[in-house]
Amino acid sequence: MRWVIDLGKIYIEERSEEVSMQNKVTEHYDLGEVVKSYRWLGHEGGYTELNAYHKEYKPGQENKEHNTKNKLYPKIWYARDSSEVVRFVELYHPDRMLCYGLNPRPQAFKTPSGYTRSATEQEIEYAQNLLTDIDLLPKEPTAAHFDALRSFLRYTDPFFQDLGLEVPRRAYSGHGYHLLSPFPPIAAGEVPDISKRLARFQDEFRIAFKEELDALEARVDSTADLRRMVKIYGTRKPDADVPLSRLYATRRKEDPSLRQYLLDMTGLNSSSGAGTQPPAAFGGELPARFLELLGKDKVTRALWEGRGKARGDTSASGYDASLAWRLAGIGYTDLGDIGTIVKLRPNGSYQKGRKGEDYLARTARNAVTKPKGTPAQEEVAKEVLTGFRAFLDKKYPDEGQQ
């Protein structure tokens, strides 16, 4: 009897220590949030890949000596329970950005030399979390940017509801917000193009809210790889003067309707990602019609040359997308022509070697096939844009009505 009482006392003390550990909060992490978000991912039975990236790490073989001398190379772990995630966070803060994989890994992968390595896209067996990552474009977003973005998120629910889907859970990322939608696992072996289906869903959201996102100076990250990593919720980027990231959810509720929606998608093919245009259709010469347009239309010429945008995404891909949308808006419907023009744009993402043919197909399709919103979405858009115009008028008083 004495032994049983002592054993119970030990168990209680261990549980108290675990609760105390999970309630630990510092300026760099909140262990309660770390544990809660890890459990929400739903990786039971699998491995969670953990990466730690040092703020002073420099990629490239020419920096090998610097990285080796200062022990700056990324750290890669695999966790099977929350205690390992907690140990990882406590060990590698505050000089490294700490990330975990959205989807579980089937095992802890190692190099032939025995070193732990990251999983490749082909080695991940299941997809079970859909991420829509909305980033604010300014390097240092203001409070007004975040206020406007939060207002926008409140009005996106009908987009999901009109499709018969659960409204996603939201998470503050430090530089924007994440929309997270869990679904019953889809086996990559049975649906080999699942990452393209996830990308298609992101495209649909981006297209439906393009005007709002442009007004907000925000973009949807197009990365939909199964090996996608995100910053561990409950931590923050080193030296970032922002609140800790946070997932606004406690209980994981998988959406079977989302799983079916992804499985029912059509128009995908193995060569063009989310697009419907074979890459071979993108030629090496500009259409004569477009050359004539360049000589007449100042807006098109400015976008072609990569200049003139006062806000929104001013990166190379941002100008590519704006040019494609401009062409679709004035009557271009041939995906091959639009893709060819984007392909040949000076200083565009394709010419810089950053993007491939899949990117051209997706950019062209997005421009041409923007769906008309349902009545609920149209009503939401009008209300949201009214608030955004006031926001823009305040920020850009000399530019008049947007």
C-alpha positions in Angstrom: 0.0 0.0 0.0 2.9 2.3 0.8 4.4 1.6 -2.6 1.2 2.5 -4.4 0.9 5.8 -2.6 4.5 6.7 -3.4 4.0 5.8 -7.0 1.0 8.0 -7.2 2.9 10.9 -5.6 5.7 10.5 -8.2 3.1 10.5 -11.0 1.4 13.7 -9.7 4.8 15.4 -9.3 5.7 14.5 -12.9 2.4 15.8 -14.2 2.8 19.0 -12.2 6.2 19.5 -13.8 4.8 18.9 -17.3 2.0 21.5 -16.7 4.5 24.0 -15.3 6.8 23.5 -18.3 3.9 24.0 -20.7 2.9 27.3 -19.0 6.4 28.7 -19.4 6.5 32.0 -21.3 9.5 34.1 -22.2 10.0 37.0 -24.7 11.0 34.4 -27.3 8.5 31.6 -26.8 5.3 30.4 -25.2 5.6 26.7 -24.5 1.8 26.3 -23.9 1.2 27.7 -27.4 4.0 25.5 -28.8 2.5 22.3 -27.4 -1.1 23.2 -28.3 -0.2 24.0 -31.9 1.9 20.9 -32.2 -1.0 18.7 -31.1 -3.4 20.5 -33.4 -1.3 19.4 -36.5 -2.5 15.9 -35.9 0.8 14.0 -36.4 0.0 11.2 -34.1 1.7 8.0 -35.2 4.1 9.9 -37.5 7.1 12.1 -37.2 7.2 15.9 -37.1 10.1 17.5 -38.9 11.7 20.4 -36.9 14.1 22.9 -38.5 16.1 25.7 -36.8 17.7 28.4 -39.1 20.4 30.6 -37.6 19.9 34.3 -38.3 23.6 34.6 -39.4 23.6 31.6 -41.7 24.8 32.3 -45.2 23.9 29.8 -48.0 26.4 28.8 -50.7 29.6 26.8 -50.8 31.7 30.0 -50.6 30.4 30.5 -47.0 31.2 26.9 -45.8 34.1 28.0 -43.6 32.1 30.8 -42.0 29.1 28.6 -41.3 31.2 25.7 -40.0 33.4 27.8 -37.8 30.4 29.5 -36.2 28.1 26.4 -36.1 25.4 28.1 -38.2 24.1 25.3 -40.3 20.4 24.5 -40.0 19.5 22.0 -37.3 17.1 19.2 -38.2 15.2 17.1 -35.7 12.2 14.7 -35.8 9.8 14.7 -32.9 7.2 12.1 -31.9 5.8 13.9 -28.9 5.4 17.4 -27.5 8.2 17.1 -25.0 10.7 16.7 -27.9 9.3 19.9 -29.6 9.6 21.8 -26.3 13.2 20.6 -25.9 14.0 21.7 -29.5 12.5 25.2 -28.8 14.3 25.7 -25.6 17.6 24.6 -27.0 17.7 26.7 -30.2 16.0 29.9 -29.3 16.6 32.9 -29.5 19.2 32.9 -32.4 17.3 30.7 -34.8 14.0 30.7 -36.5 12.2 27.6 -35.4 9.9 25.7 -37.9 7.9 22.5 -38.1 6.4 20.6 -41.1 2.7 20.9 -41.7 2.3 17.3 -42.7 3.7 14.3 -40.9 6.8 12.4 -42.1 6.7 8.6 -42.2 10.2 8.3 -40.5 13.2 10.2 -39.4 15.4 10.5 -42.5 19.2 10.3 -42.5 22.0 10.7 -45.0 24.2 7.7 -45.9 26.7 9.2 -43.4 24.1 9.0 -40.6 23.3 12.7 -40.3 19.7 13.7 -39.9 18.3 15.3 -43.1 15.0 16.8 -44.3 12.4 14.8 -46.0 12.0 15.3 -49.7 8.6 16.0 -51.4 8.4 12.5 -52.7 9.0 10.9 -49.3 6.0 12.4 -47.6 3.1 9.9 -47.7 0.1 12.0 -46.5 -1.4 15.5 -46.8 -3.7 16.5 -44.1 -3.4 20.3 -43.6 -4.2 23.1 -46.1 -2.5 26.4 -45.5 -3.5 29.7 -47.1 -0.6 32.0 -46.1 -1.4 35.7 -46.4 1.7 38.0 -46.1 1.8 41.7 -45.9 4.2 43.1 -48.5 5.7 46.1 -46.6 8.9 45.1 -44.9 7.6 46.7 -41.7 3.8 46.7 -41.7 2.1 49.3 -39.7 -0.7 48.8 -37.2 -3.1 50.1 -39.9 -2.0 47.3 -42.2 -2.8 44.7 -39.6 -6.1 46.3 -38.6 -7.2 46.2 -42.3 -6.0 42.6 -42.7 -7.9 41.5 -39.7 -11.0 43.3 -41.0 -10.6 41.5 -44.3 -10.3 38.1 -42.7 -13.7 38.5 -41.0 -15.3 38.8 -44.4 -13.7 35.8 -46.1 -15.9 33.2 -44.4 -18.5 33.1 -47.1 -15.9 32.0 -49.6 -15.5 28.7 -47.7 -19.2 28.4 -46.7 -20.4 28.9 -50.3 -18.2 25.9 -51.2 -19.8 23.8 -48.4 -16.5 23.9 -46.4 -15.7 24.6 -42.8 -14.3 28.0 -42.0 -10.6 27.7 -41.5 -8.8 28.4 -38.2 -6.7 31.5 -38.1 -3.1 32.0 -36.9 -1.0 35.2 -36.5 2.3 34.6 -38.3 4.3 37.7 -37.3 4.1 39.2 -40.8 0.5 38.4 -41.7 -2.0 35.6 -41.0 -2.5 32.0 -41.8 -5.8 30.2 -42.7 -5.5 26.6 -41.7 -7.9 23.9 -42.8 -7.4 20.3 -41.6 -8.8 17.4 -43.5 -8.8 13.6 -43.3 -5.4 12.4 -44.7 -5.0 12.0 -48.5 -2.4 9.4 -49.5 0.1 10.9 -51.9 0.6 7.5 -53.5 -3.0 7.4 -54.4 -3.3 11.1 -55.4 0.2 11.9 -56.8 -0.8 15.5 -57.8 -2.2 16.4 -54.3 0.2 19.3 -54.0 -1.1 20.8 -57.3 -4.7 20.4 -55.9 -3.7 22.3 -52.8 -2.1 25.0 -55.0 -5.3 25.2 -57.1 -7.3 25.9 -53.9 -4.9 28.7 -53.0 -5.3 30.1 -56.5 -9.1 30.1 -56.2 -8.9 32.1 -52.9 -6.3 34.5 -54.5 -8.4 35.1 -57.5 -11.7 35.6 -55.6 -10.0 38.3 -53.4 -7.4 39.8 -55.8 -8.7 43.4 -55.5 -8.9 43.2 -51.7 -5.4 41.7 -51.4 -4.0 44.4 -53.8 -5.6 47.1 -51.7 -4.2 45.6 -48.5 -0.7 45.4 -49.9 -0.9 41.7 -49.2 -0.3 38.5 -51.2 -1.0 34.8 -50.8 2.1 32.7 -50.7 1.9 30.2 -53.6 4.0 27.4 -51.9 1.9 24.3 -51.6 4.6 21.6 -51.3 3.8 18.6 -49.0 7.0 19.3 -47.2 6.0 22.9 -46.4 7.5 24.2 -43.2 6.0 27.0 -41.0 7.3 28.9 -38.0 6.4 27.1 -34.8 3.4 28.9 -33.4 4.3 30.3 -30.0 7.7 31.5 -31.2 8.9 34.4 -33.4 11.7 35.2 -35.8 15.0 36.2 -34.2 15.3 40.0 -33.5 11.7 40.6 -34.8 10.0 43.2 -32.8 6.6 41.6 -33.1 4.3 39.5 -30.8 4.8 35.8 -30.7 3.0 33.9 -33.4 -0.2 32.2 -32.3 -2.8 29.7 -33.5 -6.3 30.6 -32.6 -7.6 27.0 -32.2 -7.5 24.4 -29.6 -9.4 21.4 -31.0 -8.6 19.9 -34.3 -11.7 19.3 -36.4 -11.0 17.7 -39.8 -13.3 18.7 -42.7 -14.3 15.7 -44.9 -15.9 18.1 -47.3 -12.6 19.8 -48.0 -11.0 16.4 -48.6 -13.7 15.5 -51.2 -13.4 19.0 -52.8 -9.7 18.4 -53.4 -10.3 14.9 -54.8 -13.1 16.2 -57.1 -10.9 18.8 -58.8 -10.6 18.5 -62.6 -8.4 20.3 -65.2 -5.1 19.3 -63.5 -2.4 17.6 -65.5 1.1 16.3 -64.8 2.9 19.0 -66.7 1.3 22.2 -65.9 0.5 22.2 -62.2 -2.7 24.2 -61.6 -2.9 25.3 -65.2 -4.8 24.1 -68.2 -2.3 25.0 -70.9 0.4 22.6 -72.0 3.8 24.3 -71.5 4.8 23.5 -75.1 2.3 26.2 -76.2 4.5 29.0 -74.8 6.6 30.2 -77.7 9.7 32.1 -78.2 8.3 35.1 -80.1 5.9 37.8 -78.9 2.5 37.8 -80.7 2.2 40.6 -83.3 -1.0 41.7 -81.6 1.0 42.4 -78.4 3.8 44.3 -80.1 1.1 46.6 -81.6 -0.4 47.0 -78.1 3.0 48.0 -76.6 3.2 50.9 -79.0 -0.3 52.2 -78.1 -1.0 51.4 -74.4 1.1 53.1 -71.8 -0.2 51.0 -68.9 0.7 47.7 -70.6 4.1 49.1 -71.7 4.9 50.1 -68.1 3.9 46.7 -66.7 6.0 45.0 -69.4 9.0 47.2 -68.4 8.4 46.5 -64.7 7.5 50.0 -63.5 4.6 52.2 -62.4 3.0 50.1 -59.6 2.7 52.4 -56.5 1.5 49.6 -54.2 0.8 45.9 -54.1 3.3 43.2 -55.1 6.2 45.0 -56.9 8.3 41.9 -57.2 9.1 40.4 -60.6 6.3 37.9 -60.2 4.0 40.7 -59.1 4.6 42.5 -62.3 4.1 39.3 -64.3 0.7 38.7 -62.7 -0.4 42.4 -63.2 0.6 42.2 -66.9 -1.4 39.0 -67.3 -4.4 40.5 -65.6 -4.1 43.6 -67.8 -4.1 41.5 -70.9 -7.1 39.4 -69.8 -8.9 42.6 -68.9 -8.6 44.0 -72.4 -9.8 40.9 -74.1 -6.9 38.3 -74.3 -8.2 34.8 -73.8 -5.5 32.6 -75.3 -3.5 31.1 -72.5 -0.6 30.4 -74.8 -0.3 34.0 -75.8 -0.5 35.3 -72.3 2.0 32.7 -71.1 4.4 33.5 -73.9 4.2 37.2 -73.1 4.9 36.6 -69.4 7.7 34.2 -70.4 9.5 36.8 -72.5 9.0 39.8 -70.2 12.3 41.5 -69.5 13.3 41.1 -65.8 10.3 38.8 -65.3 10.5 35.8 -63.0 11.0 33.3 -65.9 13.8 35.4 -67.6 15.5 35.6 -64.2 15.5 31.8 -63.9 13.3 31.8 -60.8 10.2 30.2 -62.3 9.4 27.5 -64.9 6.7 26.6 -67.3 4.3 25.5 -64.6 4.4 29.1 -63.3 3.6 30.5 -66.7 0.6 28.2 -67.1 -0.7 29.1 -63.6 -0.2 32.9 -64.2 -2.1 32.8 -67.5 -4.9 30.6 -66.2 -5.4 32.8 -63.1 -5.8 35.9 -65.3 -8.3 34.4 -67.7 -10.4 32.2 -65.5 -11.3 34.5 -62.6 -14.7 33.2 -61.5 -17.5 35.6 -60.8 -18.3 35.6 -57.1 -21.5 34.2 -55.7 -24.0 36.8 -54.5 -22.7 36.4 -50.9 -19.1 37.0 -52.0 -20.1 40.0 -54.2 -21.9 41.6 -51.3 -18.9 41.0 -49.0 -16.5 42.4 -51.6 -18.4 45.7 -51.8 -18.4 46.1 -48.1 -14.8 45.3 -47.7 -13.6 47.5 -50.5 -15.5 50.5 -49.0 -13.3 50.2 -45.8 -10.2 49.6 -47.9 -10.7 52.7 -50.0 -10.9 54.8 -46.8 -7.7 53.1 -45.6 -5.9 53.9 -48.9 -7.2 57.4 -49.1 -5.7 58.1 -45.7 -2.4 56.5 -46.6 -2.2 58.0 -50.1 -4.1 61.3 -49.8 -2.5 62.8 -53.0 -3.6 59.9 -55.3 -7.4 60.5 -55.1 -10.0 57.7 -55.2 -8.8 54.2 -55.8 
